[in-house]
Amino acid sequence: MTNQRTPYHHGDLRTALLAEAVTMIADGGLESMTMRAISARLGVSRAAPYRHFPDKSALLVAVAAAGFERLTARLQSTDAGAPRSGMGRFQRMGEEYVRFALENPAHYRLMYGKEALTREEVPELRQAGEDLLALLVGVIRAHQRDGQIKRGDAEALAFVAWSGVHGLASLIIEGQIGPANDVDELIRQTTRTLLDGLRVRHRTGA
C-alpha cells in the first residue's frame, strides 16, 4: 500500500499547521480544530505537530499572532501609500481594517471575536495589539497636528474609531448584515461617519 502521508521538512510543517488551523476554524469553528484532526488532515503522525506547538492553545496563539502581524503590515502599507494631506490616511486605514477582517475571518475571530484569546494573559498577543493601536494613534496625532482632527486624547479617539470599524466588521462576519447590503458602500459610509465625528469644526460667520 502506498503511504499517503505528505512529507514535510522541519521548516515546512509549522507553516502548514498554521494554514490548516485557519482553514479548519473557518470551516467548522474553533472546536473542530484539534491536534489529532489537524494531524490527520495533513497526513502526519499525531506526534508531529507537538514538535512545533506543545498544545492546541499554543497553535491558536501563533495563528492569532500571525493575524496581528498581517493586519499591522497591511495597515502600514496602506498608510504609506495614502495622501499626506486631508484625512485620506485615516479613511483608507479604516477601510482596509474592515476588509482584512472580512477576508480573514478565522484570524479575526481569534484576534477580536467571541473566540478571541485573552491578550492580557499572552504577552506576545498583548504586544501585537498594542503595536496595532499605536499605529492608529500615530495617524490620529498626525491629523491633529495638521488641524484635521479635533484636539483631545489621541488614544481615546483611536478607541472610538476602532470601535466603529470593529463593530461593522463583526456584524458582517457574524451574518448580522446580509448579502443584500452593499458591503463596500457600508464600509465607506462607516469610515466617513467616523471622520465627520472626529473632524475639526470650523465656525462660520453669522
C-alpha positions as CSV (number, residue, x, y, z in Angstrom):
1,M,0.0,0.0,0.0
2,T,1.3,3.4,-0.9
3,N,1.9,5.7,2.0
4,Q,-0.4,8.7,1.6
5,R,1.3,10.9,4.1
6,T,2.7,14.2,2.8
7,P,6.5,14.5,3.5
8,Y,7.2,17.7,5.4
9,H,10.6,19.1,6.1
10,H,11.2,20.6,9.5
11,G,10.7,24.2,8.4
12,D,7.6,23.5,6.4
13,L,5.3,21.7,8.9
14,R,4.9,24.7,11.2
15,T,3.7,26.9,8.3
16,A,1.3,24.1,7.1
17,L,-0.1,23.7,10.7
18,L,-0.9,27.4,10.8
19,A,-2.5,27.4,7.4
20,E,-4.6,24.3,8.1
21,A,-5.7,25.6,11.5
22,V,-7.1,28.7,9.8
23,T,-8.9,26.5,7.3
24,M,-10.4,24.3,10.0
25,I,-11.6,27.2,12.1
26,A,-13.1,28.9,9.1
27,D,-14.9,25.7,8.0
28,G,-16.0,24.2,11.4
29,G,-15.3,26.7,14.2
30,L,-12.8,26.6,16.9
31,E,-14.0,23.2,18.4
32,S,-13.3,21.5,15.1
33,M,-9.6,22.2,15.3
34,T,-7.9,19.6,17.4
35,M,-4.3,18.4,17.3
36,R,-5.4,14.9,16.3
37,A,-7.7,16.2,13.5
38,I,-5.1,18.6,12.1
39,S,-2.5,15.7,12.0
40,A,-4.9,13.6,10.1
41,R,-5.7,16.3,7.6
42,L,-2.0,17.0,6.9
43,G,-1.2,13.3,6.8
44,V,1.5,13.4,9.5
45,S,1.8,11.4,12.7
46,R,-0.1,12.6,15.8
47,A,3.2,13.5,17.5
48,A,4.5,15.7,14.6
49,P,2.6,18.9,15.5
50,Y,3.8,18.8,19.0
51,R,7.4,19.3,17.8
52,H,6.3,22.8,16.9
53,F,3.4,23.6,19.3
54,P,3.1,22.0,22.8
55,D,-0.7,22.1,22.7
56,K,-3.7,23.5,20.9
57,S,-3.5,26.7,22.8
58,A,0.0,27.4,21.6
59,L,-1.1,26.8,18.0
60,L,-4.0,29.2,18.4
61,V,-1.7,31.9,19.8
62,A,0.5,31.5,16.8
63,V,-2.5,31.8,14.4
64,A,-3.7,35.0,16.2
65,A,-0.2,36.5,16.3
66,A,0.2,35.9,12.6
67,G,-3.2,37.7,12.1
68,F,-1.9,40.7,14.0
69,E,1.3,40.8,12.0
70,R,-0.6,40.6,8.7
71,L,-3.1,43.3,9.7
72,T,-0.4,45.6,11.0
73,A,1.7,45.2,7.9
74,R,-1.4,45.8,5.7
75,L,-2.3,49.0,7.5
76,Q,1.3,50.2,7.4
77,S,1.4,49.6,3.7
78,T,-1.9,51.4,3.3
79,D,-0.7,54.3,5.3
80,A,2.5,54.6,3.3
81,G,0.5,54.9,0.1
82,A,-2.1,57.3,1.3
83,P,-2.1,61.0,0.6
84,R,-0.4,63.1,3.3
85,S,-3.0,65.9,3.0
86,G,-6.6,65.8,4.2
87,M,-8.0,62.8,6.0
88,G,-7.1,60.2,3.4
89,R,-4.7,58.3,5.7
90,F,-7.4,57.7,8.4
91,Q,-10.1,56.8,6.0
92,R,-8.0,54.3,4.0
93,M,-6.8,52.6,7.1
94,G,-10.3,52.2,8.4
95,E,-11.5,50.7,5.2
96,E,-8.6,48.3,5.0
97,Y,-9.1,47.2,8.6
98,V,-12.7,46.1,7.8
99,R,-11.6,44.4,4.5
100,F,-8.9,42.5,6.3
101,A,-11.4,41.2,8.8
102,L,-13.8,40.1,6.0
103,E,-11.0,38.4,4.1
104,N,-9.5,36.6,7.1
105,P,-12.5,35.8,9.4
106,A,-10.7,32.9,11.2
107,H,-7.8,35.1,12.1
108,Y,-10.1,38.0,13.1
109,R,-12.2,35.8,15.4
110,L,-9.1,34.7,17.3
111,M,-7.9,38.3,17.5
112,Y,-11.1,40.1,18.5
113,G,-14.2,37.9,18.2
114,K,-16.0,35.7,20.7
115,E,-13.3,33.1,20.2
116,A,-10.5,35.6,20.9
117,L,-7.7,34.6,23.2
118,T,-7.2,36.7,26.3
119,R,-4.4,39.0,25.3
120,E,-3.6,40.1,28.8
121,E,-2.5,36.5,29.5
122,V,-0.4,36.2,26.4
123,P,2.5,38.7,26.2
124,E,3.0,38.1,22.5
125,L,-0.6,39.0,21.7
126,R,-0.7,41.9,24.1
127,Q,2.3,43.5,22.4
128,A,0.9,42.8,18.9
129,G,-2.4,44.5,19.9
130,E,-0.5,47.5,21.4
131,D,1.6,47.9,18.3
132,L,-1.6,48.0,16.1
133,L,-3.2,50.5,18.4
134,A,0.0,52.7,18.3
135,L,-0.2,52.8,14.6
136,L,-3.8,54.2,14.7
137,V,-2.9,56.6,17.5
138,G,0.0,57.9,15.4
139,V,-2.2,58.6,12.4
140,I,-4.7,60.5,14.6
141,R,-1.9,62.6,16.2
142,A,-0.7,63.4,12.7
143,H,-4.1,64.6,11.7
144,Q,-4.4,66.6,14.9
145,R,-1.2,68.4,14.1
146,D,-2.4,69.4,10.7
147,G,-5.7,70.6,12.1
148,Q,-7.9,67.9,10.6
149,I,-8.9,66.0,13.7
150,K,-10.1,67.8,16.9
151,R,-7.8,68.0,19.9
152,G,-8.1,65.6,22.7
153,D,-6.7,62.3,23.9
154,A,-5.5,60.6,20.8
155,E,-5.7,57.2,22.3
156,A,-9.3,57.7,23.4
157,L,-10.2,58.9,19.9
158,A,-8.4,55.9,18.5
159,F,-10.7,53.6,20.6
160,V,-13.7,55.5,19.2
161,A,-12.6,54.9,15.6
162,W,-11.6,51.3,16.3
163,S,-15.0,50.6,17.9
164,G,-16.7,51.8,14.7
165,V,-14.8,49.7,12.2
166,H,-14.6,46.7,14.5
167,G,-18.4,46.8,15.0
168,L,-19.0,46.8,11.3
169,A,-16.6,44.0,10.6
170,S,-18.1,41.9,13.4
171,L,-21.6,42.4,12.2
172,I,-20.8,41.3,8.7
173,I,-18.7,38.3,9.8
174,E,-21.4,37.1,12.1
175,G,-24.0,37.3,9.4
176,Q,-25.9,40.2,11.0
177,I,-25.5,42.2,7.9
178,G,-26.8,40.2,4.9
179,P,-25.6,39.9,1.3
180,A,-28.3,42.2,0.1
181,N,-26.4,45.1,1.5
182,D,-23.6,46.8,-0.4
183,V,-20.7,46.0,1.8
184,D,-18.3,48.3,0.1
185,E,-20.7,51.2,0.5
186,L,-21.2,50.3,4.1
187,I,-17.5,50.4,4.7
188,R,-17.2,53.8,3.0
189,Q,-20.2,55.2,4.9
190,T,-18.9,54.0,8.3
191,T,-15.4,55.5,7.8
192,R,-16.9,58.8,6.5
193,T,-19.2,59.0,9.5
194,L,-16.3,58.3,11.9
195,L,-14.3,61.0,10.1
196,D,-17.1,63.5,10.4
197,G,-17.3,62.8,14.2
198,L,-13.6,63.4,14.7
199,R,-13.1,66.3,12.3
200,V,-12.4,69.8,13.4
201,R,-15.4,72.1,13.1
202,H,-14.6,75.5,11.7
203,R,-17.1,78.1,12.7
204,T,-18.5,80.3,10.1
205,G,-19.6,83.9,10.5
206,A,-23.2,84.7,11.2
